[in-house]
Amino acid sequence: MTTAVLRQMLREEAALAGYQDLFFMFAALTLFSLVPVLLMRGGKIIVASEDGEEPMTDKQRRAKTPVRSPR
């Protein structure tokens, strides 16, 4: 009887320890993968024009530039 009770208590403790380890692994994986994701964020690059126009971002400047020159 004592062995069965002890085995049941050890099984519960092992399950709890397993869940804690799994939670720690997922937390570490989340924090580890968060660093590259934050580094991938693109910021705005402001480009000053030479002809005195309003400053614009690099994306706006590329959209304004024609792909082909007019003939």
Secondary structure by P-SEA (a helix, b strand, c coil): caaaaaaaaaaaaaaaaaaaaaaaaaaaaaaaaaaaaaaacccbbbbbbccccccccaaaaaaaccccccc
